[in-house]
Amino acid sequence: MQGNLPPEAQEKIDELQGLQETAQTVAVQKQEAESTMTDAENALDELEGIDEDTTMYRQVGELFVETEYDDAEEELSEKVDSLEVRLETLEKQEERVQQQFEELQGELEDLLGGGGAMGGPGGPAGGA
């Protein structure tokens, strides 16, 4: 069927496929950031129940290095804050990609005479 499409329609289909790939990449990055943030928040919660004089270690690559309670708490808090900003950015990017996809899909449907709905990044053919 692709051989029968006007070049402009084929170009829009290619753009839609690119947006789907972008949406999938953003979704994976968002999932990874959410997972990392959950781990950091859980570590902060655990830290609250630990006596400040307890010997603590943090992982640096393959090593565990002794650290102070206050340093561990500050590092984890900064990590959570940073991940919150990252998640907000990814959510905005996700929204932009979805909006671009819907606009492009409408343009393609207009070109093809108002055909049926195609799966968007979050739809049946998409991966969000």
C-alpha positions as MATLAB code, in Angstrom:
seq = 'MQGNLPPEAQEKIDELQGLQETAQTVAVQKQEAESTMTDAENALDELEGIDEDTTMYRQVGELFVETEYDDAEEELSEKVDSLEVRLETLEKQEERVQQQFEELQGELEDLLGGGGAMGGPGGPAGGA';
ca = [
       0.000    0.000    0.000;
       2.860    2.386    0.693;
       3.743    2.544   -3.016;
       0.291    4.029   -3.777;
       0.591    6.848   -1.240;
       1.366   10.412   -2.265;
       4.916   11.431   -1.272;
       3.583   13.954    1.232;
       1.507   11.243    2.953;
       4.503    8.889    3.077;
       6.567   11.678    4.612;
       3.938   12.205    7.326;
       3.837    8.462    8.023;
       7.620    8.482    8.421;
       7.342   11.434   10.814;
       4.646    9.591   12.796;
       6.904    6.566   13.101;
       9.724    8.806   14.326;
       7.432   10.348   16.918;
       6.380    6.883   18.087;
      10.035    5.969   18.587;
      10.602    9.206   20.488;
       7.553    8.518   22.663;
       8.859    5.046   23.473;
      12.290    6.416   24.387;
      10.759    9.077   26.635;
       8.531    6.458   28.297;
      11.551    4.261   29.071;
      13.518    7.211   30.456;
      10.534    8.239   32.581;
      10.132    4.711   33.937;
      13.839    4.534   34.819;
      13.710    7.926   36.555;
      10.596    6.908   38.513;
      12.271    3.694   39.626;
      15.445    5.491   40.694;
      13.411    8.100   42.543;
      11.419    5.429   44.366;
      14.669    3.790   45.460;
      16.071    7.113   46.705;
      12.833    7.961   48.543;
      12.821    4.518   50.173;
      16.436    5.006   51.249;
      15.518    8.386   52.764;
      12.624    6.780   54.635;
      14.942    4.080   55.979;
      17.461    6.731   56.977;
      14.874    8.330   59.287;
      14.760    5.148   61.364;
      18.519    4.857   61.751;
      20.447    6.336   64.662;
      22.734    9.136   63.453;
      25.745    7.474   65.127;
      25.342    4.264   63.132;
      28.215    3.530   60.774;
      26.947    3.974   57.251;
      28.313    3.294   53.805;
      27.467    4.502   50.333;
      28.267    2.740   47.109;
      30.831    4.304   44.806;
      31.130    2.108   41.737;
      32.159   -1.308   43.009;
      33.194   -0.016   46.451;
      31.364    0.846   49.645;
      32.758    3.941   51.328;
      32.005    5.033   54.875;
      29.887    8.170   55.036;
      28.306   10.423   57.609;
      24.558   10.396   58.298;
      24.151   14.068   57.312;
      26.080   13.559   54.069;
      23.972   10.542   53.138;
      20.745   12.391   53.902;
      21.805   15.466   51.923;
      22.932   13.388   48.944;
      19.679   11.420   48.852;
      17.565   14.573   49.188;
      19.432   16.218   46.329;
      18.992   13.087   44.226;
      15.224   13.058   44.841;
      14.974   16.782   44.005;
      16.961   16.293   40.809;
      14.825   13.329   39.770;
      11.618   15.278   40.400;
      12.828   17.954   37.973;
      13.850   15.260   35.468;
      10.407   13.645   35.699;
       8.654   16.972   35.159;
      10.785   17.544   32.065;
      10.032   14.067   30.729;
       6.304   14.495   31.346;
       6.315   17.787   29.407;
       8.266   16.130   26.609;
       5.775   13.257   26.601;
       2.890   15.734   26.283;
       4.622   17.599   23.433;
       5.260   14.383   21.518;
       1.645   13.294   21.991;
       0.402   16.687   20.778;
       2.713   16.599   17.737;
       1.572   13.065   16.981;
      -2.100   14.022   17.109;
      -1.538   17.071   14.877;
       0.445   15.049   12.363;
      -2.133   12.274   12.430;
      -4.867   14.818   11.639;
      -2.830   16.201    8.751;
      -2.319   12.698    7.380;
      -6.003   11.864    7.695;
      -6.828   15.074    5.808;
      -4.366   14.111    3.060;
      -5.847   10.638    2.768;
      -9.445   11.800    2.836;
     -10.265   11.347    6.541;
      -9.293    7.700    6.977;
      -9.621    5.802   10.256;
      -7.679    6.497   13.425;
      -4.111    5.307   13.677;
      -2.549    4.211   16.951;
      -0.776    7.089   18.660;
       2.170    6.811   21.048;
      -0.226    5.806   23.816;
      -2.680    3.991   21.561;
      -2.958    0.415   20.276;
       0.019    0.688   17.936;
       2.065    2.855   20.303;
       4.191    2.055   23.318;
       3.540    4.496   26.171;
];
